[in-house]
Amino acid sequence: MAWRIEVTDTAKKQLAKFDRQVQLEIMRYLREKIATEEDPRRHGAPLRRELLGRWKYRAGAYRIICEIQDEKVLVLVLMAGHRSKVCGRH
């Protein structure tokens, strides 16, 4: 089963700040690792506290925060940024 990947406007703005190579690395990770999985939870880790229910993935030095919507077979990208700046240790 292939999962759809959608990116929120907020995440698009964050991604646009990165150089082109980083943008490609993040999108390649999502397409090749996450979208092709039977269960996107095989990679990454669940978040806690105020981001409970969200999932985090790490692509190189960058972190991607997503919401997994099983009923729509959708991984919604909510945030993206350098791992030192996006949701530290949740």
PEWO-V906425 format. One record per residue. RES is the residue in one small letter. OMEGA is omega in degrees with one decimal (999 if undefined). Layout:
res = {RES/RES}
omega = {OMEGA/OMEGA}
This chain:
res = {m/a/w/r/i/e/v/t/d/t/a/k/k/q/l/a/k/f/d/r/q/v/q/l/e/i/m/r/y/l/r/e/k/i/a/t/e/e/d/p/r/r/h/g/a/p/l/r/r/e/l/l/g/r/w/k/y/r/a/g/a/y/r/i/i/c/e/i/q/d/e/k/v/l/v/l/v/l/m/a/g/h/r/s/k/v/c/g/r/h}
omega = {177.9/177.5/172.9/175.4/173.9/-177.1/178.8/178.0/178.8/179.9/177.3/178.8/178.6/179.0/-178.7/179.7/-179.3/175.3/-172.4/-178.3/178.9/177.5/179.9/179.4/-179.8/-178.5/176.9/177.6/-179.2/-178.7/-172.2/-176.9/-171.1/-175.6/-175.6/-177.7/171.9/178.0/-178.0/178.5/177.0/178.1/176.0/-177.0/177.5/176.6/-178.9/178.4/-173.9/178.2/179.7/-179.1/177.6/-178.1/178.4/176.4/179.1/177.1/-175.8/-179.6/-174.9/179.0/-179.5/179.3/-174.5/170.5/-179.7/-178.3/-175.8/-176.1/178.7/-175.3/-172.3/170.2/-177.0/179.9/-176.9/-177.0/173.8/178.9/177.5/-173.5/177.6/-175.1/-176.9/175.3/176.8/-177.0/176.8/999}
